[in-house]
Amino acid sequence: SDSVMQEGVWSNPWTEGNNTETLFDTSVARENQCILDIEAPKFHLFATYIALNCRNSLVLIHQHRAHIRILYERYLRQLALQKVVSQALLFPLSLSLDHGQRQDFDAALPLLQQVGFQFDITADTIEVTAIPMEGQPQQAEAWVMALIDNNADGGSTPVENAKERMALKLAKLAAIPAGRFLSPEAMEDLVLRLSETDEPKYTPDGKQTMVNLDSDALVSLFNA
């Protein structure tokens, strides 16, 4: 597999591609169906939602869930192509695992390496030497422990195989959290990346990434 190592570098977690297709297929759009305008002005609400106009409705995009969808599909491509991108840790991190955790770690090791982790391993010690580009050094131990935890919740629509589960777990860890302020440029980029995914309306475990409020819904709010 191809491996790319960058030491001490923090990368923007959504900087791939330059496709400006709309989020919904306009060829089958009904007159009253939302068509997302990528160029429309965007507003940040409560440091969690990106609001923008459709033709006949207001769209609210949940930034954390949207980023989960984006990263999940990226990690699946990375796993399929076995193209590893990592950032080296300046100071390797020692992991302390009990017997059961060591077994879980050994089972998960091939997939951990494929998504960007690298380790120095002996019979008695494990050191994390590199992590995925979206992570930060202080997150390394918590991320590894979460990724090898077989009891993690799979969501309302559990993914099917080990690669998909690893991609989903890592996407949830790496995604922009709700409550974090986004710059106008970051909002633009997030909406564009979401529009390029295979299933932009839902996370891999079946949660909505966005809601549409059409004119009737808004009128009903004022008439309640």
C-alpha positions in Angstrom: 0.0 0.0 0.0 1.1 3.6 -0.6 1.9 5.6 2.5 2.3 9.3 3.0 3.8 10.6 6.2 3.8 14.3 7.3 5.4 15.2 10.6 3.6 17.6 12.9 1.2 18.8 10.2 -2.4 19.7 10.8 -4.6 19.4 7.7 -8.0 20.8 6.9 -10.2 17.7 7.2 -12.3 18.6 4.1 -10.0 19.9 1.3 -10.5 17.4 -1.5 -12.1 17.8 -4.9 -13.6 20.8 -6.7 -17.0 19.6 -7.8 -19.8 22.1 -7.8 -22.8 19.8 -8.4 -25.9 20.5 -6.5 -27.0 18.3 -3.6 -30.2 17.2 -5.2 -30.8 15.9 -8.7 -32.4 18.8 -10.4 -33.5 16.5 -13.3 -36.1 14.9 -11.2 -37.0 17.8 -8.9 -40.6 18.7 -8.5 -41.7 22.3 -8.5 -42.0 22.3 -4.7 -38.9 20.2 -4.0 -35.8 21.8 -2.4 -32.9 22.4 -4.8 -29.8 23.3 -2.8 -28.0 26.4 -4.2 -24.3 25.9 -3.4 -23.7 29.5 -4.1 -26.5 30.8 -1.7 -25.4 32.8 1.3 -24.9 30.7 4.4 -25.4 31.6 8.0 -24.1 29.9 11.2 -26.7 29.2 13.9 -25.8 28.3 17.5 -22.3 27.2 16.2 -23.9 23.9 15.1 -26.2 24.5 12.1 -25.5 25.9 8.6 -28.5 27.6 7.2 -29.1 28.4 3.6 -31.8 29.0 1.1 -33.3 26.5 -1.3 -35.7 27.5 -4.1 -38.8 27.0 -1.9 -37.4 26.3 1.6 -34.8 26.9 4.3 -32.2 24.1 4.8 -30.5 23.6 8.1 -27.4 21.3 8.0 -26.0 19.8 11.1 -22.3 20.4 10.9 -21.2 17.4 13.0 -23.4 14.9 11.2 -22.6 16.3 7.8 -18.9 15.9 8.5 -19.4 12.4 9.7 -20.8 11.5 6.3 -18.0 13.2 4.5 -15.2 11.6 6.5 -16.9 8.1 6.5 -16.8 8.0 2.7 -13.3 9.3 2.6 -12.1 6.6 5.0 -13.9 3.9 3.0 -12.1 5.0 -0.1 -8.8 5.1 1.8 -9.4 1.6 3.0 -10.4 0.3 -0.4 -7.3 1.9 -2.1 -5.0 1.1 0.8 -3.6 4.6 0.5 -2.4 5.7 4.0 -2.0 9.3 5.0 -0.5 9.9 8.5 1.1 12.5 10.6 4.1 11.5 12.8 4.0 12.2 16.5 7.0 14.1 17.8 6.8 12.1 20.9 5.6 8.5 20.6 2.8 7.6 23.0 2.8 4.4 25.1 -0.4 2.5 25.4 -1.3 0.6 28.6 -3.7 -2.3 27.7 -5.0 -5.1 29.7 -5.1 -8.7 28.3 -8.6 -8.2 26.7 -7.7 -4.8 25.2 -4.5 -6.2 23.8 -6.5 -8.9 22.0 -8.9 -6.3 20.6 -5.9 -4.2 19.6 -4.3 -7.1 17.7 -7.5 -7.9 15.9 -8.0 -4.3 14.9 -4.4 -3.6 14.0 -4.6 -4.0 10.2 -7.5 -1.6 9.9 -5.9 0.9 12.3 -2.8 1.0 10.1 -4.9 1.4 7.0 -6.7 4.5 8.3 -3.4 6.2 9.4 -2.2 4.9 12.7 1.3 3.6 13.0 2.9 1.7 15.9 6.1 0.4 17.4 5.1 -3.0 18.9 6.9 -5.5 21.0 5.7 -8.4 23.1 5.3 -6.1 26.1 4.9 -2.5 24.8 2.9 -0.6 22.2 3.8 2.9 21.1 1.7 5.1 18.9 4.1 6.8 16.4 1.7 8.3 13.9 -2.0 9.1 13.7 -4.6 10.1 11.0 -4.2 13.6 9.6 -7.5 14.8 11.2 -6.3 14.0 14.7 -4.2 15.8 17.2 -1.5 14.2 19.3 -3.4 14.6 22.6 -6.3 12.6 21.1 -4.2 9.6 20.1 -4.8 7.3 23.1 -8.5 8.1 23.4 -9.0 7.5 19.7 -7.2 4.1 19.7 -9.1 3.0 22.8 -12.4 4.0 21.2 -11.6 2.3 17.9 -10.7 -1.1 19.4 -13.8 -1.0 21.7 -16.1 -3.7 20.3 -19.0 -2.5 22.5 -19.3 0.9 20.8 -22.9 1.8 19.6 -23.4 1.0 15.9 -26.3 3.5 15.6 -29.8 3.0 14.4 -28.7 1.5 11.1 -25.5 -0.5 12.0 -22.9 -0.7 9.3 -22.2 -4.2 8.0 -18.6 -5.1 8.0 -15.4 -4.4 9.9 -14.1 -1.8 7.4 -17.3 0.2 7.5 -17.4 0.0 11.3 -13.9 1.3 11.5 -14.6 4.1 9.1 -17.7 5.1 11.0 -16.0 5.1 14.4 -13.1 7.2 13.1 -15.5 9.6 11.3 -17.4 10.2 14.5 -14.2 10.9 16.4 -12.7 13.2 13.8 -15.8 15.1 12.7 -16.2 18.8 13.6 -18.2 18.9 16.9 -21.4 20.6 17.4 -20.8 24.0 19.1 -17.6 24.8 17.2 -17.6 28.1 15.3 -17.0 27.8 11.5 -15.6 30.5 9.3 -17.6 31.4 6.1 -15.0 29.5 4.1 -15.3 26.4 6.2 -19.1 26.5 5.9 -18.8 26.8 2.1 -16.4 23.9 1.9 -18.4 21.6 4.2 -21.6 22.1 2.1 -19.7 21.5 -1.1 -18.1 18.3 0.3 -21.5 17.1 1.6 -23.0 17.6 -1.9 -20.4 15.3 -3.4 -21.2 12.4 -1.1 -23.2 9.3 -2.1 -25.9 9.8 0.6 -25.8 13.5 1.7 -29.1 13.4 3.7 -28.1 10.8 6.3 -25.2 9.7 8.4 -24.0 6.1 7.8 -26.0 5.1 10.9 -29.2 6.6 9.7 -29.4 10.0 11.3 -30.5 13.1 9.4 -27.8 15.5 8.3 -30.3 18.2 7.3 -33.9 19.3 7.6 -35.9 21.4 5.1 -38.4 24.0 6.3 -40.7 24.9 3.4 -43.0 28.0 3.3 -46.0 26.0 4.7 -43.9 24.8 7.7 -42.8 28.3 8.4 -46.3 29.7 8.2 -47.6 27.1 10.5 -45.0 28.1 13.1 -46.3 31.6 13.2 -50.0 30.5 13.2 -49.5 28.0 16.1 
